[in-house]
Amino acid sequence: MRNRVPRHIVCLTFDFDTQSGFIARGMTTPTPLSRGEFGALASKRILGLLKSHGIRATWFIPGFTIESWPKECAAVVSDGHEVAHHSWAHVPPANQSREEEEADLLRANNAIVKLTGRKARGYRSPSWDLSEHTIDLLVAHGFSYDSSLMGADYIPYRARKGDVAELGKPYKFGRETVLIEMPISWSLDDYPHFEFVRTPQTVLPGLQSARTVMENWFDEFLYMKRTTEWGVLTYTMHPYVIGRGYRMLALEEFVARLAKEGAVFMPMEDAALEAKAKLFS
Ligand SMILES: [Zn+2]
């Protein structure tokens, strides 16, 4: 049953947060809001780039963005991309009670049904911080994959529930669930490399050279090719971050190089289905 032909999948994923992340952090003065607003403008450029390369991607869209930027979200759908779940208000589940988390999950899924006609198959948590209930809730609500954990790089795995971490004791592993984990990494996310953030508590310098970052990202693909026969590599981007002109040029070149190296681009739901058939059937 194992297919010996090498196959290296790339999922380009876009977290279409617009202003939601700023509002969730209480940054509601005009300039931070406009910073998120830029994502709506940039989404059109990204859709154009994807179309010109014939790539279908996954857009993790908060309910907030669906209801605040309906035309931009409709364009994502009409271009054939997957729309996946990214909360309603961009509040990390780790900061919510189970009831709040479930209510937000349902509200955002309703927005996705209105936009696309279907419930989301995949979930990615805001700020990549799951609660102890998230996996359980995703399974209960029929999701097929999550993309918020970092326990692997190229090989999807089954998300566990009920792990116990206690200081001074060995780690206790919980039970594997049916949920496929499509692993991610901050190193393969545009945000920490590029965004300059200044708050009273911290300064994130960001503002790195786009081509240098993409060189690292490209090497990650080459290493996957060298070390696996079959694998999935996920890159995470935010329209208001990656959509700046010089980053778009670097992204365009990066995508062309990946294609030349044999990358198979697909939406994450398709990669999760392939992983399920290949690894867990
Ligand atoms: Zn986000």
Boltz pocket constraint, residues with backbone or C-beta under 6 A from the ligand:
constraints:
  - pocket:
      binder: B
      contacts: [[A, 15], [A, 16], [A, 17], [A, 21], [A, 86], [A, 90], [A, 125], [A, 126], [A, 127]]
      max_distance: 6.0
